[in-house]
């Protein structure tokens, strides 16, 4: 059942603006997912997500809903959908961090303060009604997914599974009382001019000093068996990160099912000691290069071009290092250099020109130094905001 909220500004009705609560059913999800097309019309850097994949995130097939609730809203102005927002209450986050927080995400809005104010007020009111008192975001729908607001680096498209937005969103967030909580960094690495010799030397030293460690690539045929180890490393290696929430077995399986068709062997690595996982790297081609012409729809005249990338007949110019880390006791020993060195060798063969390492917390100085050693430079910044209600 749809619920409508009338928006007021300065004690009077803001004419033509209406915020409607929509259900997470086929009709509501389809409407929600169409909003960005009005916001980004004519923006050459926007990459529409593949709708058939993104829809899965909002259905009960997503195991997030085993421990979370989500509500969607769409803003309408003069009979046209011009904005959207989602509010997410993650019970696991709140139990782990001992707080009553709500995430907001999937935010899109035209450049109109009345529309933005209406969207935020609808989400804030929902949170208050549920006894929640802290707002964090944007997270789409959690910090294990796409998150952060782009605040630097608007001159190029986002890479695979990274967000994108117009510059004016920051003004809309601040007008809603949201303030900077944490910055997330994206590093650009020019593969051709990065110091490979140094990286390879560091990798050789690491292997010599740690002969008990086994470095092995994750392959499509072994992915199912490797998932338990990947989950173990991921949840332990990142447990101290700001705002981290561990992923359940079902969530790992759900994400793996979505990513498996895109897995390129030689870009995903596990490190083991006596069969126990201690480190992990996940990198992938920048499939946004292939997705952009589709405009979110697989059945498109651009499908043959996409299939050329998906089937490995053509390589993207960029790749993204999505996840790179080690558990306690194995950090600072150079394991990252070995995985990156091996991944770069594959990248050279595939024809990658550059890589993006993202995202990295601004205060994760150890990882920032590792990436800078490879010639990485910060070229995009994403910001997480929060406020108390």
N, C-alpha and C positions, 0 to 999 in steps of 0.2 A: 504494500500500500504506500503510495506516494504521500509525503508530507511537505507542505510548503511553508517557507518562512519569509515574511515581509521584512525588507531591510529599511532601517531608519538611519538618517544622518542629521545630527544637530537638532533632534526633536521633530523632524519632519520626514515624511516618506520619500525615499529616493525613487523617483518615478521610473518605472520600466525595469527594475531589478527584482528578481525573485530567485530564491535559493530553494531547490527541491531535493528532498531526501529520496534516493533511489535504491531499490532493492538489488541484492547480488544475485539476480536471476538473469536469464539470457537477454531480456529486453533492457534491463537496467545497466548491465555490463556493456552492452553494445552502445548504448547512449553515452555512457561515461567515457568509453574509449574513442568516441568520435570528436570529443571537444578539442584536442590539440590541433586538428586540421584547420580550425578557425583561428587559432592563435598563431600558427606558424606559416600561414599562407604566404608564399613568396620568400621564406627564409631559406637560403641555399645551404645552410649548415645543419638544419634539423634532419634527423634520421628517424623516420617513423618506425616504431617497433613492429615486429611481425605479429599481427593481431591474433592469429590462430594460436600462437604460443603464449602471448600475454594474457589472453582470456583465462588460461589455466590458473594463473596466479589468484584470480578472484573467485574461483569456484571452490566448493568443499573438497575437491580432489587435492587441493593444496593442504598438506599436513600442518601448515601454520595454524589452521583453524581448530586444531586439536587443543591449542592453548591460547587462542587469541580471538578477539571479536573485531569486526571491521564495519564501518558505516561509510557510505558514499553519498556525496551531494553534487548536484549540477546547478550552476547559476545560469539564469536565463535573462536576457535583456531584449526588449522589443520583439519577443517571440523567437529569439535565436539563442542557442546554447553558447555561452562565452566564457565559462570557467568551470572548474571542478576541484574537489578536494576529497581526501579520504582520511578518516580517523581510525587508528588501530590501537586497541588495548591488548598488549601482550602480557599475559599473566606471568609467563616465565621471566620476562625482563623485570617485572615489579617484585617478584619473589626474590630473585637473585640480587637485585640492587636495593632492596628494602625501600621502595618508594611507590608512589601512586602516579605513574606517568602515562601519557598517551603520546603515541607517535602521530604525526600527520604526514601525508605523502600524496604522490600522484597529482601534485598541485599544478594547475595550468590556469591562466587568466589573461584576458585582454588587458591593455593598459588603461584601466579604469579603477580609481580608488574605491568607488562604491561597490563594484562587483567583488573586489578583493576583500573588503571589509565584511561583506555578507558571507563569503565563504568561510573566513576565519571565525566569525562569530557563531556560525552554525556548528563548526567542529568544536569550538571551545564550550558551547552550551551542552553539547552531547557529553563532553568529558566531565563537566561539572555535575551533570545529572548522574554520572556513574561514580562520583566521589573521587575523581582524579584531579590532581592539582598541579601537575607539571606537564608542559608541552615540549616535545622534542621533534625535530625534523629539519628538512624533509627526508623521509625514509620510504622506499617503495618496494615492499611495505616495512622492511626492517633494515638494520645496519648490516645484515648478511646479504642484502640485495643492493640494488642501485640506491645510493643515498647522497645527500649533500646538494647544495645549491651552487651552481657555477657562478663565481664572483671574479674570476680572472681567466682569460683565454677564450674570448668569444670569437676569435678570428678563424677558427677551424672547427670541423665537425667533431662530435664526441667519438671516442673509440667504443668498441663493442662492450655493452653492458655498463656504460657510464652515462650519467645524465647530461642534459643540455637544457638551457632556458634563456629567455631574453634578459638583458642586463637590468631592466626595471623591476624584476621580481624582488631584488634586495630591498628596494624602497617600499614595496608592498609588505614585505615581512616586517621591516622595522616599524611601519605604521601600525602593525598589529601587535606591537609591544615585544616582538621577538628580538633577541640579541645573540651575538656570536657566542657559541659554546666551544666549538672546536673546528679547526681547518684541516682539510684532507688534501694532500698534495699529489699531483700527477707529474711524473718526470718524463721528459722526452730524451731518448737515447738515439743518437745517430750511429747506426750499426757500423757503417763503413769507416767512421772516424773514431769509434770508441777504442780504448786501449786494450785490444784483445790479447796482446802479448802479456801484459801485466795480469789480466784476468786469468789467462791460462797458467801463468806461473803460480799464482795464488791457488788455483785449483790443484796443480801438481803437488804443491807443498801440503795442502789439506789431505790429499789422498795418502801421501807418505806418512804424515803424522797420525793418521787415523786408519790404519790398515784393517781394523775390525769392521769398518763401515762398508756397507754395500749400497752403491748408487745404481738404481735401475729405473728405466722408463716404464710408465704405465701405458699399457696398450689396450686397444678396444676389447680384445678378447680376454684380458685379465681385469678389466675395470670392475666387473661385478665382484670378483674376489678381493680386489684391492680397496673397495669402498669402506670396509670396516677400519682399515688402517688409516685411510685418508681422514675419516671422521675423528679418529683418535688423535692424530696429529693436529688437525684443525682446531678442535676444541681445547686442547692443552696449550698449543703454541700461542693462541690469541686470547686466552682466558683473562689476561691482565689488561687487555686493550680497553680504552675508554668506551663504555656503553656496550661491551661485548655480551652477546647472548649465545650460549652453545646451541648447535643444531642437533635435532633429534635424528635417529636413524632414518625415520620416514622423510624428514626434510632433506637429508643428504641424498637419499634415493631419488626424491622428486627433482632435485636440482641436477643430479647426474643424468637422469632420463632426458632432461631438456638439453643438456650440454653434450651428451654422448655423440650425436651425429656430427658435432663440430670438432671433436677431439682429433688433434693431429699428433701422431706418434712422434716422440722425441721432444715434445714441448711440455710434457707432464712427467714429473720425476718424484720418486719416493727414495728416502734414505732409511736404511734399516741397520740395526745392530742385533745380531743373533735372532733375526726374524721379527724384531720389534721396531715399529716405525718411530723415527726421531725427527724427520724433516720432510718437507713437501714443497713442490713448486707446481703451479698451474699457469700455463701460458696458452694463448690461443690467437689465431689470426684475427685481424680486425675485420670481422664479417660485416661491420657497418658499411664498409665500402661496397659490398655486394647487396646489402639490404636497402640502401638509400633509394635506388631507382624503383624498388617495388612499391614504395609508399604504403608499406604495412600489409600489403595483400599479396599472397603467394601467387594467386592466379592473375598474373599481370603480364603485359607484353615484355617486361624486363625479366621474366622467369628464366629464359635460356642463359642470360648473363649470370644470374644468381647460381644456377646449376653448375656453371663452369667453375665457380669458386667452391661450391659445396662438394663437388666430386673431385676436387683437387687438380682440375685441368688448368686452372689459373690461380696465381697467388696474389694475395693482397699486398699492398705496399708496407703496411704496418702490422705489428703484432702487439698484443697486450700481455704483460706479465701481471696476472690477476692476484695471485697468492704466492707468497714466498716466506717461509719461516721455519723455525726449529723449536723443539720443546726445551724446557730448562735443562741445563747441563750440557747442551750442544750448541748454544748460541756463542757467537764470537770465535768459532773454531774454523770458519771459512767454508762451511757446508754450502752456503748460498753461492759461493764462487764456483763450486763444481757444477751445481745444477744450472747456473746461468751460462757457464762456459759450454756445457753440453747443449743447452737450448740454443745458444747463438750459432753453434756449428750447424744445427738443423736449419735455423733461420737463414743462414747464408745460402744453403742449398735450395731453400724454397724461394729465395729472392727478396726477402724482407729488406727494406731500406732503413727502417727505423722501428723502434719499440717504445711503447709507453708502459711505465711501471706505475700502477695505480690500484687502489689509492693507498697512501702512506700517511699515518697520523703525523701532524706537524711536530710533535714532541718525541717521535720515535727516531731519535738522533742516530742510533746505531744503524738502522736500516737506511736512513737518508745517506749516511756516509758510504755504505756499501754501494748504493746506486750512483752516488757522485764519483766513486772510484771507477765506475764503468763509463764515466763521461756524461752521466745523466744531469739534466738541469730542470728545475721546476718551470713548467710552462702553462699549467692550469691549476687553479685552486678552487676547491669545493668547500662550502661552509655548512656546518650543522648549527642550527639555532635552537634556543630554548627560551622559555619564560614560565613564570609561576602564574597560576590562575587565582 
